[in-house]
Amino acid sequence: MNSSTDYSFPVEFRDVDYVAALYKGNKKAVEERLRGTGLKAGLSLNGKPIIAVGLIEYKDSDLGAYNEVIVAIPVVPITESSSILNWLQLYTPLHKRKLGQYILHIPVTSNQSMIAGKDIWGYPKIVTEIKHRFTKNHISTKITDLETNKEQVVCEGTMGIGISIPSMDLMTYSFLNSIRLCTHVDVDAQMNWHPFSSLKITIQDVNNPIAKDLIELNVVNKKPVVVIRAAQFKAKFNEGLKNN
C-alpha cells in the first residue's frame, strides 16, 4: 500500500470523467460549516450561497483507478470582499485567485486514494461504494453502504445539449494538522456547460452523514444552476501551501 511519502508533486490524474454541478444552498447551514475556518461563502446567486457537487471517475492516475464524489462549498478568506465579481475568479490565474473549494465530504472507492488524500492535503476522505454510470447524455451516481449494500445518496439525470467553455483550473482549501492549506490544481480539459441538465440529488438513507448535510444545505431534489462535464479531464495536483 502506498504511503503519502511515495508520491512526488504534482500528483497526476491522466484520464478522468468529471461532472460538476452547482446548487443554491442554505445560508445558515453554510455559515455553520465554515465557522472557525477563516473562510466564507465565495459564490452566491440571489442571496443564496453556492454548493458544489462533483461526480468523478478516475480511470488512470498516480493514485490508481477509483470513483469519487465531492461535496464542497466555494469559498474565499473572510478578509476578502463578497461580490458577484467573485464568479470571474473561476478563470483568474491561480497565483492571483482567492476563490477555492472547501470540501465537506469526499467519499472514494480506493483505500490508496483515501490515505494519500488525508496525508498529503488533509482532505476528509472516506472509503465507501460508489457506482458511476456515465453515458453521453445520462449521468447516474449511487453512494452505497459497503456492508449492507443499501443505497444512501443518488445523483441522476440527463445532460442535454453541451456548450463548449474554456477549461478552468481549480483550487482547494483544507486543513492538515490544523494548518490551513491552499492547493493549486492545473487542469487540462475540454469542458462543456449543460444548461438544460436534469441532474438531481435524491436521498435513500437520511441517517447517512453525507445525506444529512445535503438535506441541511437544501440541495436535495433541486435543479442545479450550473452543470459542467469534461469526459476527458486531466489534472495535476500540486503540494498544498500554508495559507494564513
C-alpha positions as CSV (number, residue, x, y, z in Angstrom):
1,M,0.0,0.0,0.0
2,N,1.3,3.4,-0.9
3,S,2.0,6.0,1.8
4,S,2.0,9.7,1.3
5,T,5.8,9.7,1.1
6,D,5.7,7.6,-2.1
7,Y,4.4,10.5,-4.2
8,S,6.1,13.4,-5.9
9,F,4.5,16.6,-6.9
10,P,2.5,17.3,-8.9
11,V,0.3,14.2,-8.4
12,E,-1.1,13.4,-11.8
13,F,-4.6,12.4,-12.9
14,R,-4.3,11.4,-16.6
15,D,-7.7,10.1,-17.6
16,V,-10.8,11.3,-15.8
17,D,-14.5,11.7,-16.5
18,Y,-15.6,14.8,-14.5
19,V,-19.0,16.2,-13.7
20,A,-19.6,19.2,-11.5
21,A,-23.0,20.6,-10.5
22,L,-23.6,23.9,-8.7
23,Y,-26.7,24.4,-6.5
24,K,-28.1,27.3,-4.5
25,G,-27.8,26.3,-0.8
26,N,-28.9,27.4,2.7
27,K,-27.0,30.4,4.0
28,K,-27.3,29.4,7.7
29,A,-26.1,25.8,7.1
30,V,-23.1,27.1,5.0
31,E,-22.1,29.5,7.8
32,E,-22.3,26.8,10.4
33,R,-20.0,24.5,8.4
34,L,-17.4,27.3,7.8
35,R,-17.3,28.5,11.4
36,G,-13.7,28.6,12.7
37,T,-12.2,28.0,9.2
38,G,-11.4,31.7,8.4
39,L,-13.4,31.2,5.2
40,K,-16.8,32.3,4.0
41,A,-19.0,31.5,1.0
42,G,-17.3,32.7,-2.1
43,L,-20.1,32.4,-4.7
44,S,-23.8,33.3,-4.3
45,L,-26.8,33.7,-6.5
46,N,-30.0,35.6,-5.5
47,G,-28.6,35.9,-2.0
48,K,-28.0,32.1,-1.6
49,P,-24.5,30.6,-1.3
50,I,-23.4,28.1,-3.9
51,I,-22.8,24.4,-3.1
52,A,-20.7,22.3,-5.5
53,V,-21.1,18.6,-6.1
54,G,-18.6,16.6,-8.1
55,L,-19.0,13.2,-9.6
56,I,-15.7,11.8,-10.7
57,E,-14.4,8.6,-12.3
58,Y,-10.6,8.3,-12.2
59,K,-9.5,5.8,-14.9
60,D,-5.8,6.4,-14.7
61,S,-3.9,8.4,-12.1
62,D,-0.9,8.3,-9.7
63,L,-3.4,7.1,-7.1
64,G,-4.8,4.4,-9.3
65,A,-8.3,3.9,-10.7
66,Y,-11.3,4.7,-8.5
67,N,-14.6,6.6,-8.2
68,E,-15.2,9.7,-6.1
69,V,-17.9,12.1,-5.0
70,I,-17.2,15.6,-3.7
71,V,-19.5,17.9,-1.7
72,A,-17.9,21.3,-1.3
73,I,-18.5,25.0,-0.7
74,P,-16.8,27.5,-3.0
75,V,-15.2,29.9,-0.5
76,V,-12.9,32.9,-0.1
77,P,-11.0,34.0,3.0
78,I,-13.1,36.1,5.3
79,T,-10.9,39.1,4.7
80,E,-11.9,39.1,1.0
81,S,-14.9,41.1,-0.3
82,S,-18.1,39.3,-1.2
83,S,-19.2,40.3,-4.7
84,I,-20.9,39.0,-7.8
85,L,-17.4,39.6,-9.4
86,N,-16.2,36.5,-7.5
87,W,-17.6,34.4,-10.3
88,L,-14.9,35.8,-12.5
89,Q,-12.3,34.2,-10.3
90,L,-13.2,30.8,-11.8
91,Y,-10.9,31.9,-14.6
92,T,-8.5,34.0,-12.6
93,P,-4.9,32.7,-12.8
94,L,-4.2,30.5,-9.8
95,H,-1.4,32.8,-8.3
96,K,-3.9,35.6,-8.1
97,R,-7.0,33.6,-7.2
98,K,-8.7,33.7,-3.7
99,L,-11.8,31.6,-4.6
100,G,-11.4,27.9,-3.8
101,Q,-13.3,24.8,-2.8
102,Y,-13.7,23.8,0.9
103,I,-14.6,20.1,0.9
104,L,-17.1,18.8,3.3
105,H,-17.3,15.2,2.1
106,I,-15.2,13.2,-0.3
107,P,-16.1,9.5,-0.4
108,V,-13.9,7.4,-2.6
109,T,-13.7,3.7,-3.6
110,S,-10.0,3.4,-3.0
111,N,-8.1,2.9,0.2
112,Q,-4.9,4.2,-1.5
113,S,-6.7,7.4,-2.5
114,M,-8.1,7.9,1.0
115,I,-4.7,7.6,2.6
116,A,-3.0,9.9,0.1
117,G,-5.8,12.5,0.2
118,K,-5.7,12.6,4.0
119,D,-2.0,12.5,4.5
120,I,-1.0,14.9,1.7
121,W,-3.7,17.5,1.7
122,G,-5.9,16.8,4.7
123,Y,-9.0,16.1,2.6
124,P,-11.8,14.4,4.6
125,K,-11.8,11.2,2.5
126,I,-13.6,8.0,3.5
127,V,-14.0,4.7,1.7
128,T,-17.4,3.5,0.5
129,E,-19.1,2.0,-2.5
130,I,-19.7,4.5,-5.4
131,K,-21.3,3.3,-8.6
132,H,-21.0,5.6,-11.6
133,R,-22.8,5.1,-14.9
134,F,-21.8,7.9,-17.3
135,T,-23.0,7.9,-20.8
136,K,-23.0,10.8,-23.4
137,N,-26.4,12.1,-22.2
138,H,-27.1,10.4,-18.9
139,I,-25.4,10.5,-15.5
140,S,-26.1,8.1,-12.6
141,T,-24.1,8.1,-9.4
142,K,-25.1,6.0,-6.3
143,I,-23.3,6.0,-3.0
144,T,-23.9,2.7,-1.3
145,D,-23.1,1.3,2.2
146,L,-20.3,-1.2,1.9
147,E,-21.7,-3.6,4.5
148,T,-25.5,-3.5,3.7
149,N,-25.2,-2.6,0.0
150,K,-28.1,-0.1,0.8
151,E,-28.2,3.0,-1.4
152,Q,-27.7,6.2,0.5
153,V,-27.4,9.1,-1.9
154,V,-28.3,9.1,-5.7
155,C,-27.4,11.8,-8.2
156,E,-29.0,11.1,-11.6
157,G,-30.3,12.8,-14.7
158,T,-29.9,13.7,-18.3
159,M,-27.2,16.2,-19.5
160,G,-28.9,17.8,-22.5
161,I,-27.0,19.9,-25.0
162,G,-23.4,20.8,-24.2
163,I,-21.9,24.1,-25.0
164,S,-18.1,24.3,-25.1
165,I,-16.5,26.6,-22.5
166,P,-12.8,27.3,-21.6
167,S,-11.1,24.9,-19.2
168,M,-10.8,26.2,-15.7
169,D,-8.2,25.4,-13.1
170,L,-9.2,24.5,-9.6
171,M,-8.1,25.5,-6.1
172,T,-8.9,23.9,-2.7
173,Y,-8.6,25.0,0.9
174,S,-8.1,22.2,3.5
175,F,-6.6,21.6,6.9
176,L,-3.7,19.3,7.6
177,N,-2.6,19.0,11.2
178,S,-4.7,22.2,12.0
179,I,-2.8,24.2,9.4
180,R,-4.8,25.7,6.5
181,L,-3.5,24.7,3.1
182,C,-4.2,26.2,-0.3
183,T,-3.7,23.7,-3.2
184,H,-3.5,24.7,-6.8
185,V,-4.8,22.2,-9.4
186,D,-3.7,22.6,-13.0
187,V,-6.5,21.4,-15.3
188,D,-6.3,20.4,-19.0
189,A,-9.8,19.5,-20.2
190,Q,-12.4,20.2,-22.9
191,M,-15.3,21.4,-20.7
192,N,-19.0,21.6,-21.7
193,W,-21.7,23.6,-20.0
194,H,-25.1,21.8,-19.9
195,P,-27.7,24.5,-19.3
196,F,-30.7,22.1,-19.6
197,S,-29.3,19.2,-17.5
198,S,-31.9,17.5,-15.2
199,L,-29.2,16.2,-12.8
200,K,-30.8,16.0,-9.3
201,I,-29.8,14.6,-5.9
202,T,-32.2,12.2,-4.0
203,I,-31.7,10.7,-0.6
204,Q,-32.3,7.0,0.2
205,D,-30.9,6.9,3.7
206,V,-31.5,10.0,5.8
207,N,-29.1,8.8,8.5
208,N,-26.1,8.8,6.2
209,P,-23.8,11.8,7.2
210,I,-23.4,12.9,3.6
211,A,-27.2,12.8,3.1
212,K,-27.8,14.8,6.3
213,D,-25.5,17.6,5.1
214,L,-27.1,17.6,1.6
215,I,-30.5,17.9,3.2
216,E,-29.5,20.7,5.6
217,L,-27.7,22.5,2.7
218,N,-31.0,22.4,0.9
219,V,-29.8,20.9,-2.4
220,V,-31.8,17.7,-2.5
221,N,-34.3,17.5,-5.3
222,K,-33.2,20.9,-6.5
223,K,-32.4,21.9,-10.1
224,P,-28.7,22.8,-10.5
225,V,-27.9,26.3,-11.6
226,V,-24.8,25.1,-13.5
227,V,-23.7,21.7,-14.7
228,I,-20.3,21.2,-16.3
229,R,-18.8,18.0,-17.8
230,A,-15.4,17.1,-19.0
231,A,-15.3,13.5,-20.3
232,Q,-11.5,13.7,-20.9
233,F,-10.2,15.6,-17.9
234,K,-6.6,15.8,-16.9
235,A,-5.3,17.4,-13.7
236,K,-2.1,18.0,-11.8
237,F,-2.5,18.4,-8.0
238,N,0.3,20.5,-6.5
239,E,1.6,20.5,-2.9
240,G,-0.6,22.3,-0.5
241,L,0.9,25.5,0.7
242,K,0.3,27.1,4.1
243,N,-2.4,29.7,3.9
244,N,-2.9,32.3,6.6
